[in-house]
């Protein structure tokens, strides 16, 4: 029986060494286009946006982005890097929706403050305090001088 145990132990060690019994979770973090948080498909090449995981559409060739193990208890079943928790603990968004200049949390916690840690407005945005809940601290420059107030200060109509 000692020989059988020794053979069994050697087989398990060999399987672990060859990666056949790997217990470490697969790292699926990747950076999708526009430096957004992504999910790496089984092919180790395709990187989809975090918000494409568990959206009801198989974006990975083998459908691993829609597996029940991953999507069964949202957001708790998702890896932490795919989730951003809003300041209101009831709400969450996908990590790629943080700092996208849209008020996805409903309270701007995904765009402003230390939790979000967003960079300042880019060239295609105008910095102001918007009048609509859709934006938080920047509005698209395409809304400047369109005859409609988008900033509390009217800077989008007179300065932008």
N, C-alpha and C positions, 0 to 999 in steps of 0.2 A: 504494500500500500504506500510505502514511502517513495518508491520509484514512480508510482502513478501520480502522486502529489507533485513530485519533482518535475515530471513531464508536463503536467497541467500548468504548473507555475511557469515553466519555460515557454510553453505555448502562449500563455497570456502575455508574458514579457515581449515575445516576438511580435504578437499582434499589436501591442501598444507601440512598440518601436516602429512598426510599419504603418502606423496610423489607422489601423483597422478598428481599434476600440477607443478612439479618441473621445475623451469626456469633456474636453474644452469646447465651449460653444463657438460656432463659426462667426468670425467677425465680418459682419455685413455692412459696416460703415463705409461710405464712400462720399466723394464730393461730386455732385451732379453739376449740370451747367449753371453758369452764373454764381459759382461757389456756394450753391445751396446744399443742404444736408441731404444725403441720398442713402439708398438701400441697394446693396450689391447682390445681383442675381447669381444663381448657381454657376453660370458660365464664367464667372469671375471677370467679366468684361462689361456687361450691361449694368449701368448705374441709373436707377430711376429715382425720381424725387420722393422724399419721405411721404408726401401727401398722396402719392400713387399707391401706397401700401394699404391694403384692406379697403380699397375704394370700389370693390365689386368688379373690377376689370383686371384680368391677368396681364400684367405688363412684362413679366419675366417669362421666358420661353416655357419653363416647367411649372409655372403658376405658383412658385414659392412665395410670392408677395400676397397671395390670397389664402394661404393655408389656415385651417381652423386653429392650429396651435398658436399662430401669430395673431389671428384676428378674433379669437374667441371671446375675449373680455377686454375690449378697448376702453381706455388706453393701457390698462394694466398688463395686458399680454404683449405689448410692444416693447422692444428694447428702448431704454431710456433716451438714447440719442435721437430717436425719431419723434419724441414728444417734447412740447414746451408747455409748462403749466402756467396758466394765466394767474394774475394776482387773486382773482376770485377762484377758490379751490374747486368749484363745481365745473369750471371751464378749462379746456385744454385745446391746443391746436397742434398740427404737425410742425416739426422743427423748421422745415423749409418755409413756413409762413411767417416766422419771426423776422422782423426787420425787412419786410417787403413793402413798407410804406402804407399798408392797408390795416385798418383796425379790425383784425380777425378775432381778438379776444372780447371786443365790445367795450373795453375800458382803457384801451391803448397800452396796456401792460406789455404787449408783444412788440411795441414800437418805441416806448419811452421808459426811462428808469433803469436802475441797475440790473434788474433781472434780464431785460432785453439786450442791453449793451449794444445798441445799434450805432452805426457810424452816422455822421451828419448827412444832411440832404446832399444828393449828388447833383450833377450839372443839369439833369433833366427834371429837377424838382425845385420848388420854391419853398423856402422856410417861412412858416407863419403858424398862427393858431387858427386852424380851419373852423368853419361854422357848421360843417356837416360831420356826423359821426364816422363817416367812411374813412376819413384821413385823420392822422394824429398830430403831426408836427410839420408835415410837408405836403404840398399838393403838386400834381403834375404841371409842368410849365405850360402844357398845351391848354390849361384852364386860365392862364393869364390873359388879361385884356379881352375877355370874351363877353363882357357886359354883364356878368353874373358875379355876385360877391361870393367868394369861396374862403376868404380870410376875414377874421373879425376886424382887422385894421383896414380892410379894403386895399391892402398893399398889392394884391394880385391884379387889381385894376389900374392902380396909379404908379406903382414903382416897378413891378416885375417886368 
